[in-house]
Amino acid sequence: MTHTPTPWSLYEVDDDSGPSGEIHIGEAAGPNVLAHVFNDVGRDRQWANARLIVKAVNCHAGLLAALEALLPLADWALLEQSPPDHDGILVDQARAAIVRAKED
């Protein structure tokens, strides 16, 4: 099964007296609520956490594609340029990050 399509957005829930203090994360083009971000960490941190979640979800596919596209160039640079102070650790870290990003 796949996740809900991006982009996602966030909005504050209103009740009869105004903003309720509860933040929902949902589809930008739809009414589905995907997550609630509760205010048990303070209002500023609540919004920061909600923005980080939405930003991470919405950027995930593009960042993954960019990192995958850079790997052939990184491999070539290691083989052709063989920088003396570089042993491929960053390339290995990039590959590991790609694997983690693709895990279910």
Secondary structure by P-SEA (a helix, b strand, c coil): ccccccccbbbbbbccccccccccccccccccccccccccccaaaaaaaaaaaaaaaaaaaaaaaaaaaaaaaaaaaaaacccccccaaaaaaaaaaaaaaacc
